[in-house]
Amino acid sequence: MNPKVVLAYSGGLDTSVILTWLQDRSYDVIAYIADVGQHEDLAAAEDKALKTGASTVYREDLKRDFVEDYIFTAIKANAIYEGRYLLGTSLARPLIARKQIEIAHKEGAEYVAHGATGKGNDQVRFELTYYALDPDIKVISPWKNQEFLSQITGRSDLLSYALAHNIPISQSETEIYSEDANLMHISHEAGLLEDPLYCPPDTMLKYCKSLKEAPDEETRIEIHFKDGTPIKVVNVEDGTVKTDSLELFQYLNYLGSENGVGVVDMVENRTVGIKSRGVYETPGATILWIAHQDIEGIAMDREVMRLRDMLTPKFSEMVYSGFWFSPEMDFILKAIEKSQEMIDGVVYLSLYKGNVRVMGRESPSSLYDRDLSSMDIEGGFSQKDSEGFINIHAIRLKAHKAILDKHGKTFFD
């Protein structure tokens, strides 16, 4: 009996070639197609896998899991990598890999395989998840396999292999950019984008309208939160209301896309140590990220916020680097969940030509005291108390100045 391998399969050039390559090495290939909202013809991909020789095809709808368990969790953490990237691809990978391991167990497969390259982040994210969930699993990663690399070194070799083995090649496989799409975002890399000075045309955008195409009127919306989770979106302009988690996120994607929200062009540091230039379109999550930070401003205790903000960069780096299933992530997720208790309320926003402007907010858990904050009334705060507060904080500064004077130095010497 041929050994079974579950291949994470997209129907694209790389994984189609890998499917055939594995068959040529006497593996029984089970193709696994993860539906994470990538707007592709997955039925066609399933048909292609069967025609290419897969013994079985699993097509799994993971969109709701993606939104509820990964995207919303990242929003609660205000997750962002290197200050700009909202982790669209990074968040999808542990979900995809988790389901792949589940299928391997169901099928009694001792191998799993993926088509991620040896230069990128995805190989790390997939394989760390595999090993975290099944330490005994065997991983086939062709782009790190010497036999594979002796035959195939790049796209032209892939195309030649596909033609030689009668693997259907679609028009999309001649795209000038390397793209990864899901419900949260689409990324564009490689090709002309490898020149950091190259300015891509608006025609590259797949999810978002360009700022020139975006409407000249603002779109006003409300986002309602409960324990840090978005539970309702209201379009003030036309009265549309969405409360289902998946529909809510898809609707925010639509509104963000129409208004050109969420396009980022950046050079980032990959996990493997290589700098990479990418363009990301993340419309709905950008809106949520801004709104969530705002509701925290009125409903979260200052010291809790400071501690959580210390965790946010670490959480983001861990997601980016593939450590979703790890003891440190388990610890951080529990802390983040605790921080979100009573992060409730409504944020009022305006969307206009790439901008997300917060217009106001209200919360039943509000820690904001208008009288206490007012510059016009005392409101229970004695301004004379501030004198002692300042004097206490000044003690160490005065002592330090005395030491400087003693040694004939000044600040910043």
Summary of the structure (lengths in Angstrom):
residues: 413
radius of gyration: 25.5
end to end distance: 75.7
largest distance: 84.8
contacts: 1294
relative contact order: 0.12
helix: 46%
strand: 20%
